[in-house]
Amino acid sequence: MTLTIIKDDMYLEHNPGDGHPESPDRLRVIHDLIAKEFSDLPLIEPRVATEDELAAVHDPFYIQAVANTEGRAFSRLDADTGVSARSYLVARLAAGGLLQAVDSLLTPQSAIRVEKAPSPFFPLPPGERGRGEGHVYPQSVFAFVRPPGHHAEPRRGMGFCLFNNIAIAAEYAIEKYGLKRVLIVDWDLHHGNGTQKAFYDRPDVLFFSSHQYPHYPGTGNFDEVGSGKGEGFTVNAPFPSGFGDTEYLAVYSRILKPIALEYKPELVLVSAGFDPYVKDPLGGMAVTGDGFGNLATIVREIADATCGGKVLLTLEGGYNPDGLREGVRSVLQALTGPRWTVPVMDSPAAEVVIRSIVARQKKYWKSVR
């Protein structure tokens, strides 16, 4: 699988406030990992999303409210979501990075020009600047952007999020490329309330979220299955605290995978949060670094079987440096190397969750009856 990545110094310029967990240091950990272990991965240069592209998901009055913070040293969108002088521009670059990734995945017969990871993070030896330059046909993309996005609702930012990057990307893929079926998988510790709200009454996006429950933001219970034409196209897997690799893999293998294969998405998007990590300070889950790689393997299997392997992952949460380092390493290995064998084992605790999901979803999906 040909994997490309998106990273840019400008993503470090969003500052939500001193001591805030969504710190630029999160990306510095990932940049350091890439420099040491994945420096050959090709890069896609991001672009700034237009206000019209943001408005495909967000209310224009909300977009203007965020724009009005530009140039101010510090502002707040809510108690948890601070913004700095360049946050509006950085947030547009985050959304635009995903749009650039969508273009790279969905433009037929179009290679993108990439360059081996350049300075300042990856200076090449003299005479080797052009060694990694050329054209590739990306099959998957991991966008290391911030601020994160999955909590941002059409009319408000919240939970560290300004604009809903993944929802904007899904809408862009649907509108520009005419896609009829997009799968969004959200494995962040927290429920992706903003993403759910954006597509709750629509069948062209299947939204699957696993998350600690009850926990912030308080949404994502079993009974939230969509409405109107979108009924059955929202699948929530609320987990009690303490779930780890075994429980996650059981649910992903027995719920997400069969439903996704039945849905046959034309593109797979992933809100990749690393806060289910066992030592994350904002959560109570027990996923290991290898566990994230196993989740990515299941996503890869779905994409390979349905849409030619086209997967776009975007960074959401994750507030422990070791969790970011181990989790991202494992996901990148799962997407670039030979397929892993995912160790699915029985779990009585997961079985309770699986039965609850099946009870709500069996009337929509033959694969889980």
GUKE-830931 format. One record per residue (C-alpha): residue number from 1; residue in one letter; x, y negated, z negated. Coordinates in nm, 2 decimals, padded with zeros to 4 digits, m for minus. Example, Ala and Ser with C-alpha at 12.3 -4.5 7.8 and 13.67 -1.06 7.14 Angstrom:
% GUKE-830931
+-----+--------+--------+--------+--------+
! num ! residu !     px !     py !     pz !
+-----+--------+--------+--------+--------+
!   1 !      A !  01.23 !  00.45 ! m00.78 !
!   2 !      S !  01.37 !  00.11 ! m00.71 !
+-----+--------+--------+--------+--------+
This chain:
% GUKE-830931
+-----+--------+--------+--------+--------+
! num ! residu !     px !     py !     pz !
+-----+--------+--------+--------+--------+
!   1 !      M !  00.00 !  00.00 !  00.00 !
!   2 !      T !  00.15 ! m00.33 !  00.11 !
!   3 !      L !  00.12 ! m00.57 ! m00.19 !
!   4 !      T !  00.18 ! m00.94 ! m00.18 !
!   5 !      I !  00.17 ! m01.18 ! m00.47 !
!   6 !      I !  00.08 ! m01.55 ! m00.53 !
!   7 !      K !  00.27 ! m01.76 ! m00.77 !
!   8 !      D !  00.36 ! m02.12 ! m00.79 !
!   9 !      D !  00.54 ! m02.36 ! m01.03 !
!  10 !      M !  00.23 ! m02.59 ! m01.03 !
!  11 !      Y !  00.03 ! m02.33 ! m01.23 !
!  12 !      L !  00.26 ! m02.41 ! m01.52 !
!  13 !      E !  00.14 ! m02.77 ! m01.53 !
!  14 !      H ! m00.21 ! m02.70 ! m01.67 !
!  15 !      N ! m00.17 ! m02.77 ! m02.05 !
!  16 !      P ! m00.48 ! m02.69 ! m02.26 !
!  17 !      G ! m00.32 ! m02.83 ! m02.57 !
!  18 !      D ! m00.05 ! m02.76 ! m02.83 !
!  19 !      G ! m00.08 ! m02.41 ! m02.98 !
!  20 !      H ! m00.35 ! m02.30 ! m02.74 !
!  21 !      P ! m00.33 ! m01.93 ! m02.66 !
!  22 !      E ! m00.38 ! m01.99 ! m02.28 !
!  23 !      S ! m00.03 ! m02.14 ! m02.26 !
!  24 !      P !  00.20 ! m02.18 ! m01.96 !
!  25 !      D !  00.43 ! m01.94 ! m02.14 !
!  26 !      R !  00.19 ! m01.66 ! m02.03 !
!  27 !      L !  00.30 ! m01.71 ! m01.67 !
!  28 !      R !  00.66 ! m01.76 ! m01.76 !
!  29 !      V !  00.66 ! m01.40 ! m01.90 !
!  30 !      I !  00.52 ! m01.27 ! m01.57 !
!  31 !      H !  00.76 ! m01.48 ! m01.36 !
!  32 !      D !  01.05 ! m01.34 ! m01.56 !
!  33 !      L !  00.92 ! m00.98 ! m01.51 !
!  34 !      I !  00.89 ! m01.04 ! m01.13 !
!  35 !      A !  01.24 ! m01.19 ! m01.11 !
!  36 !      K !  01.39 ! m00.89 ! m01.29 !
!  37 !      E !  01.19 ! m00.60 ! m01.15 !
!  38 !      F !  00.98 ! m00.70 ! m00.85 !
!  39 !      S !  01.18 ! m00.97 ! m00.67 !
!  40 !      D !  01.13 ! m00.80 ! m00.33 !
!  41 !      L !  00.75 ! m00.85 ! m00.33 !
!  42 !      P !  00.65 ! m01.10 ! m00.06 !
!  43 !      L !  00.49 ! m01.42 ! m00.16 !
!  44 !      I !  00.18 ! m01.60 ! m00.02 !
!  45 !      E !  00.18 ! m01.98 ! m00.06 !
!  46 !      P ! m00.14 ! m02.10 ! m00.22 !
!  47 !      R ! m00.34 ! m02.40 ! m00.11 !
!  48 !      V ! m00.58 ! m02.64 ! m00.28 !
!  49 !      A ! m00.95 ! m02.55 ! m00.26 !
!  50 !      T ! m01.17 ! m02.83 ! m00.12 !
!  51 !      E ! m01.45 ! m02.96 ! m00.33 !
!  52 !      D ! m01.70 ! m02.81 ! m00.08 !
!  53 !      E ! m01.54 ! m02.47 ! m00.14 !
!  54 !      L ! m01.57 ! m02.52 ! m00.52 !
!  55 !      A ! m01.94 ! m02.63 ! m00.46 !
!  56 !      A ! m02.02 ! m02.29 ! m00.31 !
!  57 !      V ! m02.04 ! m02.17 ! m00.67 !
!  58 !      H ! m02.03 ! m02.49 ! m00.89 !
!  59 !      D ! m02.26 ! m02.78 ! m00.92 !
!  60 !      P ! m02.12 ! m03.10 ! m00.76 !
!  61 !      F ! m02.19 ! m03.30 ! m01.08 !
!  62 !      Y ! m01.98 ! m03.05 ! m01.28 !
!  63 !      I ! m01.70 ! m03.06 ! m01.03 !
!  64 !      Q ! m01.70 ! m03.44 ! m01.05 !
!  65 !      A ! m01.69 ! m03.42 ! m01.43 !
!  66 !      V ! m01.37 ! m03.22 ! m01.41 !
!  67 !      A ! m01.23 ! m03.45 ! m01.15 !
!  68 !      N ! m01.28 ! m03.74 ! m01.38 !
!  69 !      T ! m01.03 ! m03.59 ! m01.62 !
!  70 !      E ! m00.75 ! m03.63 ! m01.37 !
!  71 !      G ! m00.47 ! m03.85 ! m01.49 !
!  72 !      R ! m00.59 ! m03.84 ! m01.85 !
!  73 !      A ! m00.33 ! m03.71 ! m02.09 !
!  74 !      F ! m00.58 ! m03.48 ! m02.26 !
!  75 !      S ! m00.96 ! m03.41 ! m02.24 !
!  76 !      R ! m01.19 ! m03.13 ! m02.35 !
!  77 !      L ! m01.46 ! m02.95 ! m02.15 !
!  78 !      D ! m01.57 ! m02.77 ! m02.47 !
!  79 !      A ! m01.42 ! m02.68 ! m02.80 !
!  80 !      D ! m01.20 ! m02.41 ! m02.65 !
!  81 !      T ! m01.12 ! m02.56 ! m02.31 !
!  82 !      G ! m00.87 ! m02.84 ! m02.30 !
!  83 !      V ! m00.74 ! m03.01 ! m01.98 !
!  84 !      S ! m00.44 ! m03.22 ! m01.91 !
!  85 !      A ! m00.36 ! m03.49 ! m01.65 !
!  86 !      R ! m00.31 ! m03.24 ! m01.36 !
!  87 !      S ! m00.54 ! m02.97 ! m01.46 !
!  88 !      Y ! m00.80 ! m03.05 ! m01.20 !
!  89 !      L ! m00.55 ! m03.02 ! m00.92 !
!  90 !      V ! m00.40 ! m02.70 ! m01.07 !
!  91 !      A ! m00.75 ! m02.55 ! m01.11 !
!  92 !      R ! m00.82 ! m02.63 ! m00.74 !
!  93 !      L ! m00.49 ! m02.46 ! m00.65 !
!  94 !      A ! m00.59 ! m02.16 ! m00.86 !
!  95 !      A ! m00.92 ! m02.12 ! m00.67 !
!  96 !      G ! m00.74 ! m02.20 ! m00.34 !
!  97 !      G ! m00.48 ! m01.94 ! m00.40 !
!  98 !      L ! m00.75 ! m01.68 ! m00.40 !
!  99 !      L ! m00.90 ! m01.82 ! m00.08 !
! 100 !      Q ! m00.56 ! m01.79 !  00.08 !
! 101 !      A ! m00.55 ! m01.43 ! m00.03 !
! 102 !      V ! m00.89 ! m01.35 !  00.11 !
! 103 !      D ! m00.78 ! m01.49 !  00.44 !
! 104 !      S ! m00.47 ! m01.28 !  00.44 !
! 105 !      L ! m00.67 ! m00.97 !  00.37 !
! 106 !      L ! m00.96 ! m01.02 !  00.60 !
! 107 !      T ! m00.82 ! m01.20 !  00.91 !
! 108 !      P ! m00.81 ! m00.92 !  01.17 !
! 109 !      Q ! m00.48 ! m00.84 !  01.33 !
! 110 !      S ! m00.32 ! m01.14 !  01.16 !
! 111 !      A !  00.01 ! m01.11 !  00.99 !
! 112 !      I !  00.12 ! m01.37 !  00.74 !
! 113 !      R !  00.47 ! m01.51 !  00.72 !
! 114 !      V !  00.62 ! m01.45 !  00.39 !
! 115 !      E !  00.96 ! m01.50 !  00.23 !
! 116 !      K !  01.14 ! m01.30 ! m00.03 !
! 117 !      A !  01.07 ! m01.46 ! m00.36 !
! 118 !      P !  01.26 ! m01.79 ! m00.35 !
! 119 !      S !  01.41 ! m02.02 ! m00.60 !
! 120 !      P !  01.37 ! m02.16 ! m00.86 !
! 121 !      F !  01.27 ! m01.82 ! m01.01 !
! 122 !      F !  01.45 ! m01.60 ! m00.75 !
! 123 !      P !  01.76 ! m01.76 ! m00.61 !
! 124 !      L !  01.91 ! m01.55 ! m00.33 !
! 125 !      P !  02.28 ! m01.50 ! m00.29 !
! 126 !      P !  02.45 ! m01.72 ! m00.03 !
! 127 !      G !  02.39 ! m01.59 !  00.32 !
! 128 !      E !  02.09 ! m01.38 !  00.22 !
! 129 !      R !  01.82 ! m01.65 !  00.23 !
! 130 !      G !  01.66 ! m01.50 !  00.54 !
! 131 !      R !  01.70 ! m01.13 !  00.44 !
! 132 !      G !  01.34 ! m01.10 !  00.31 !
! 133 !      E !  01.17 ! m01.33 !  00.56 !
! 134 !      G !  00.93 ! m01.20 !  00.82 !
! 135 !      H !  00.57 ! m01.10 !  00.87 !
! 136 !      V !  00.36 ! m00.85 !  00.67 !
! 137 !      Y !  00.00 ! m00.73 !  00.69 !
! 138 !      P ! m00.11 ! m00.74 !  00.32 !
! 139 !      Q ! m00.33 ! m00.46 !  00.20 !
! 140 !      S ! m00.36 ! m00.60 ! m00.15 !
! 141 !      V ! m00.28 ! m00.92 ! m00.33 !
! 142 !      F ! m00.22 ! m01.01 ! m00.70 !
! 143 !      A ! m00.27 ! m01.38 ! m00.77 !
! 144 !      F ! m00.08 ! m01.49 ! m01.08 !
! 145 !      V ! m00.28 ! m01.81 ! m01.12 !
! 146 !      R ! m00.41 ! m02.02 ! m01.41 !
! 147 !      P ! m00.63 ! m02.16 ! m01.55 !
! 148 !      P ! m00.83 ! m01.84 ! m01.56 !
! 149 !      G ! m01.19 ! m01.85 ! m01.42 !
! 150 !      H ! m01.44 ! m01.57 ! m01.51 !
! 151 !      H ! m01.61 ! m01.76 ! m01.80 !
! 152 !      A ! m01.68 ! m02.07 ! m01.59 !
! 153 !      E ! m02.05 ! m02.10 ! m01.50 !
! 154 !      P ! m02.19 ! m02.30 ! m01.21 !
! 155 !      R ! m02.26 ! m02.61 ! m01.43 !
! 156 !      R ! m02.00 ! m02.58 ! m01.71 !
! 157 !      G ! m01.65 ! m02.47 ! m01.79 !
! 158 !      M ! m01.59 ! m02.26 ! m02.10 !
! 159 !      G ! m01.36 ! m02.00 ! m02.26 !
! 160 !      F ! m01.04 ! m02.16 ! m02.12 !
! 161 !      C ! m01.19 ! m02.16 ! m01.77 !
! 162 !      L ! m01.25 ! m02.46 ! m01.54 !
! 163 !      F ! m01.36 ! m02.31 ! m01.20 !
! 164 !      N ! m01.46 ! m01.95 ! m01.14 !
! 165 !      N ! m01.18 ! m01.84 ! m00.92 !
! 166 !      I ! m01.30 ! m01.49 ! m00.84 !
! 167 !      A ! m01.66 ! m01.60 ! m00.78 !
! 168 !      I ! m01.54 ! m01.87 ! m00.54 !
! 169 !      A ! m01.33 ! m01.61 ! m00.36 !
! 170 !      A ! m01.63 ! m01.37 ! m00.33 !
! 171 !      E ! m01.85 ! m01.64 ! m00.19 !
! 172 !      Y ! m01.59 ! m01.75 !  00.05 !
! 173 !      A ! m01.54 ! m01.39 !  00.18 !
! 174 !      I ! m01.92 ! m01.36 !  00.23 !
! 175 !      E ! m01.97 ! m01.69 !  00.40 !
! 176 !      K ! m01.66 ! m01.70 !  00.62 !
! 177 !      Y ! m01.63 ! m01.34 !  00.71 !
! 178 !      G ! m01.99 ! m01.22 !  00.69 !
! 179 !      L ! m01.93 ! m00.95 !  00.43 !
! 180 !      K ! m02.24 ! m00.78 !  00.30 !
! 181 !      R ! m02.09 ! m00.59 !  00.00 !
! 182 !      V ! m01.82 ! m00.72 ! m00.23 !
! 183 !      L ! m01.72 ! m00.54 ! m00.55 !
! 184 !      I ! m01.60 ! m00.74 ! m00.85 !
! 185 !      V ! m01.44 ! m00.54 ! m01.13 !
! 186 !      D ! m01.37 ! m00.73 ! m01.46 !
! 187 !      W ! m01.15 ! m00.54 ! m01.71 !
! 188 !      D ! m01.08 ! m00.85 ! m01.93 !
! 189 !      L ! m01.15 ! m00.81 ! m02.30 !
! 190 !      H ! m01.43 ! m01.07 ! m02.27 !
! 191 !      H ! m01.74 ! m01.04 ! m02.06 !
! 192 !      G ! m01.73 ! m01.23 ! m01.73 !
! 193 !      N ! m02.04 ! m01.43 ! m01.80 !
! 194 !      G ! m01.97 ! m01.69 ! m01.53 !
! 195 !      T ! m01.92 ! m01.43 ! m01.26 !
! 196 !      Q ! m02.23 ! m01.24 ! m01.37 !
! 197 !      K ! m02.44 ! m01.56 ! m01.36 !
! 198 !      A ! m02.31 ! m01.66 ! m01.01 !
! 199 !      F ! m02.44 ! m01.33 ! m00.85 !
! 200 !      Y ! m02.71 ! m01.20 ! m01.09 !
! 201 !      D ! m02.99 ! m01.21 ! m00.84 !
! 202 !      R ! m02.79 ! m01.10 ! m00.53 !
! 203 !      P ! m02.72 ! m00.76 ! m00.38 !
! 204 !      D ! m02.41 ! m00.87 ! m00.18 !
! 205 !      V ! m02.19 ! m00.86 ! m00.49 !
! 206 !      L ! m02.17 ! m00.56 ! m00.72 !
! 207 !      F ! m02.04 ! m00.68 ! m01.06 !
! 208 !      F ! m01.89 ! m00.43 ! m01.30 !
! 209 !      S ! m01.76 ! m00.55 ! m01.64 !
! 210 !      S ! m01.61 ! m00.36 ! m01.93 !
! 211 !      H ! m01.56 ! m00.57 ! m02.24 !
! 212 !      Q ! m01.56 ! m00.58 ! m02.62 !
! 213 !      Y ! m01.91 ! m00.62 ! m02.75 !
! 214 !      P ! m02.03 ! m00.80 ! m02.95 !
! 215 !      H ! m01.77 ! m01.06 ! m02.89 !
! 216 !      Y ! m01.72 ! m01.39 ! m02.71 !
! 217 !      P ! m01.92 ! m01.50 ! m02.51 !
! 218 !      G ! m02.20 ! m01.28 ! m02.64 !
! 219 !      T ! m02.33 ! m01.16 ! m02.30 !
! 220 !      G ! m02.29 ! m00.83 ! m02.12 !
! 221 !      N ! m02.52 ! m00.59 ! m02.29 !
! 222 !      F ! m02.64 ! m00.27 ! m02.12 !
! 223 !      D ! m02.98 ! m00.42 ! m02.03 !
! 224 !      E ! m02.82 ! m00.70 ! m01.82 !
! 225 !      V ! m02.86 ! m00.53 ! m01.48 !
! 226 !      G ! m02.94 ! m00.82 ! m01.25 !
! 227 !      S ! m03.27 ! m00.97 ! m01.14 !
! 228 !      G ! m03.48 ! m00.99 ! m00.83 !
! 229 !      K ! m03.30 ! m00.87 ! m00.52 !
! 230 !      G ! m02.99 ! m00.83 ! m00.74 !
! 231 !      E ! m03.14 ! m00.58 ! m00.99 !
! 232 !      G ! m02.91 ! m00.29 ! m01.02 !
! 233 !      F ! m02.61 ! m00.47 ! m00.89 !
! 234 !      T ! m02.48 ! m00.58 ! m01.23 !
! 235 !      V ! m02.33 ! m00.29 ! m01.44 !
! 236 !      N ! m02.22 ! m00.38 ! m01.79 !
! 237 !      A ! m02.00 ! m00.15 ! m02.00 !
! 238 !      P ! m02.00 ! m00.31 ! m02.35 !
! 239 !      F ! m01.74 ! m00.14 ! m02.57 !
! 240 !      P ! m01.70 ! m00.13 ! m02.94 !
! 241 !      S ! m01.37 ! m00.24 ! m03.08 !
! 242 !      G ! m01.10 !  00.02 ! m03.08 !
! 243 !      F ! m01.15 !  00.16 ! m02.74 !
! 244 !      G ! m00.82 !  00.26 ! m02.57 !
! 245 !      D ! m00.69 !  00.43 ! m02.26 !
! 246 !      T ! m00.90 !  00.75 ! m02.30 !
! 247 !      E ! m01.23 !  00.57 ! m02.34 !
! 248 !      Y ! m01.16 !  00.32 ! m02.06 !
! 249 !      L ! m01.06 !  00.58 ! m01.82 !
! 250 !      A ! m01.37 !  00.80 ! m01.90 !
! 251 !      V ! m01.60 !  00.51 ! m01.82 !
! 252 !      Y ! m01.42 !  00.39 ! m01.51 !
! 253 !      S ! m01.40 !  00.74 ! m01.37 !
! 254 !      R ! m01.76 !  00.85 ! m01.45 !
! 255 !      I ! m01.94 !  00.51 ! m01.40 !
! 256 !      L ! m01.75 !  00.26 ! m01.20 !
! 257 !      K ! m01.59 !  00.50 ! m00.94 !
! 258 !      P ! m01.91 !  00.69 ! m00.84 !
! 259 !      I ! m02.12 !  00.37 ! m00.82 !
! 260 !      A ! m01.86 !  00.18 ! m00.63 !
! 261 !      L ! m01.82 !  00.47 ! m00.38 !
! 262 !      E ! m02.19 !  00.48 ! m00.33 !
! 263 !      Y ! m02.20 !  00.10 ! m00.28 !
! 264 !      K ! m01.92 !  00.11 ! m00.02 !
! 265 !      P ! m01.77 ! m00.24 ! m00.07 !
! 266 !      E ! m01.60 ! m00.42 !  00.21 !
! 267 !      L ! m01.36 ! m00.59 ! m00.03 !
! 268 !      V ! m01.26 ! m00.52 ! m00.39 !
! 269 !      L ! m01.19 ! m00.81 ! m00.63 !
! 270 !      V ! m01.05 ! m00.77 ! m00.98 !
! 271 !      S ! m01.06 ! m01.00 ! m01.28 !
! 272 !      A ! m00.74 ! m00.86 ! m01.44 !
! 273 !      G ! m00.73 ! m00.96 ! m01.80 !
! 274 !      F ! m00.46 ! m00.81 ! m02.02 !
! 275 !      D ! m00.63 ! m00.89 ! m02.35 !
! 276 !      P ! m00.76 ! m00.54 ! m02.41 !
! 277 !      Y ! m00.39 ! m00.46 ! m02.49 !
! 278 !      V ! m00.35 ! m00.29 ! m02.83 !
! 279 !      K ! m00.16 ! m00.59 ! m02.98 !
! 280 !      D ! m00.35 ! m00.88 ! m02.83 !
! 281 !      P ! m00.43 ! m01.15 ! m03.09 !
! 282 !      L ! m00.77 ! m01.23 ! m02.95 !
! 283 !      G ! m00.92 ! m00.89 ! m02.93 !
! 284 !      G ! m00.96 ! m00.55 ! m03.10 !
! 285 !      M ! m00.90 ! m00.30 ! m02.82 !
! 286 !      A ! m00.62 ! m00.04 ! m02.79 !
! 287 !      V ! m00.53 ! m00.02 ! m02.42 !
! 288 !      T ! m00.16 !  00.04 ! m02.35 !
! 289 !      G !  00.05 ! m00.09 ! m02.06 !
! 290 !      D !  00.01 !  00.24 ! m01.88 !
! 291 !      G ! m00.36 !  00.22 ! m01.93 !
! 292 !      F ! m00.38 ! m00.09 ! m01.71 !
! 293 !      G ! m00.19 !  00.10 ! m01.44 !
! 294 !      N ! m00.44 !  00.38 ! m01.46 !
! 295 !      L ! m00.73 !  00.13 ! m01.42 !
! 296 !      A ! m00.56 ! m00.02 ! m01.12 !
! 297 !      T ! m00.52 !  00.33 ! m00.98 !
! 298 !      I ! m00.89 !  00.39 ! m01.00 !
! 299 !      V ! m00.95 !  00.06 ! m00.83 !
! 300 !      R ! m00.70 !  00.15 ! m00.56 !
! 301 !      E ! m00.88 !  00.48 ! m00.50 !
! 302 !      I ! m01.21 !  00.30 ! m00.46 !
! 303 !      A ! m01.06 !  00.05 ! m00.21 !
! 304 !      D ! m00.87 !  00.32 ! m00.01 !
! 305 !      A ! m01.19 !  00.52 !  00.03 !
! 306 !      T ! m01.42 !  00.23 !  00.12 !
! 307 !      C ! m01.24 ! m00.08 !  00.27 !
! 308 !      G ! m00.90 !  00.02 !  00.39 !
! 309 !      G ! m00.74 ! m00.05 !  00.05 !
! 310 !      K ! m00.82 ! m00.43 !  00.05 !
! 311 !      V ! m00.79 ! m00.54 ! m00.31 !
! 312 !      L ! m00.74 ! m00.89 ! m00.46 !
! 313 !      L ! m00.66 ! m00.91 ! m00.83 !
! 314 !      T ! m00.64 ! m01.24 ! m01.02 !
! 315 !      L ! m00.50 ! m01.30 ! m01.36 !
! 316 !      E ! m00.76 ! m01.38 ! m01.63 !
! 317 !      G ! m00.68 ! m01.34 ! m02.00 !
! 318 !      G ! m00.40 ! m01.17 ! m02.20 !
! 319 !      Y ! m00.22 ! m01.34 ! m02.49 !
! 320 !      N !  00.04 ! m01.11 ! m02.61 !
! 321 !      P !  00.37 ! m01.14 ! m02.42 !
! 322 !      D !  00.44 ! m00.76 ! m02.44 !
! 323 !      G !  00.09 ! m00.69 ! m02.32 !
! 324 !      L !  00.13 ! m00.92 ! m02.02 !
! 325 !      R !  00.47 ! m00.77 ! m01.94 !
! 326 !      E !  00.38 ! m00.41 ! m01.98 !
! 327 !      G !  00.04 ! m00.44 ! m01.82 !
! 328 !      V !  00.15 ! m00.64 ! m01.51 !
! 329 !      R !  00.44 ! m00.40 ! m01.46 !
! 330 !      S !  00.22 ! m00.10 ! m01.47 !
! 331 !      V ! m00.04 ! m00.25 ! m01.24 !
! 332 !      L !  00.23 ! m00.35 ! m00.98 !
! 333 !      Q !  00.38 ! m00.01 ! m01.00 !
! 334 !      A !  00.03 !  00.15 ! m00.95 !
! 335 !      L ! m00.03 ! m00.06 ! m00.64 !
! 336 !      T !  00.31 ! m00.03 ! m00.48 !
! 337 !      G !  00.42 !  00.33 ! m00.55 !
! 338 !      P !  00.27 !  00.67 ! m00.49 !
! 339 !      R ! m00.07 !  00.73 ! m00.63 !
! 340 !      W ! m00.08 !  00.82 ! m00.99 !
! 341 !      T ! m00.27 !  01.11 ! m01.13 !
! 342 !      V ! m00.51 !  00.95 ! m01.38 !
! 343 !      P ! m00.54 !  01.15 ! m01.70 !
! 344 !      V ! m00.92 !  01.16 ! m01.77 !
! 345 !      M ! m01.01 !  01.33 ! m02.09 !
! 346 !      D ! m01.33 !  01.38 ! m02.29 !
! 347 !      S ! m01.42 !  01.12 ! m02.54 !
! 348 !      P ! m01.72 !  01.14 ! m02.77 !
! 349 !      A ! m01.71 !  00.77 ! m02.83 !
! 350 !      A ! m01.70 !  00.70 ! m02.45 !
! 351 !      E ! m01.98 !  00.95 ! m02.40 !
! 352 !      V ! m02.22 !  00.73 ! m02.61 !
! 353 !      V ! m02.15 !  00.43 ! m02.38 !
! 354 !      I ! m02.17 !  00.64 ! m02.07 !
! 355 !      R ! m02.51 !  00.78 ! m02.16 !
! 356 !      S ! m02.64 !  00.42 ! m02.24 !
! 357 !      I ! m02.52 !  00.30 ! m01.90 !
! 358 !      V ! m02.67 !  00.59 ! m01.71 !
! 359 !      A ! m03.00 !  00.54 ! m01.89 !
! 360 !      R ! m03.02 !  00.19 ! m01.74 !
! 361 !      Q ! m02.85 !  00.25 ! m01.40 !
! 362 !      K ! m02.98 !  00.59 ! m01.29 !
! 363 !      K ! m03.28 !  00.44 ! m01.11 !
! 364 !      Y ! m03.05 !  00.23 ! m00.90 !
! 365 !      W ! m02.77 !  00.47 ! m00.82 !
! 366 !      K ! m02.80 !  00.84 ! m00.72 !
! 367 !      S ! m02.44 !  00.90 ! m00.82 !
! 368 !      V ! m02.50 !  00.86 ! m01.19 !
! 369 !      R ! m02.83 !  01.04 ! m01.23 !
+-----+--------+--------+--------+--------+
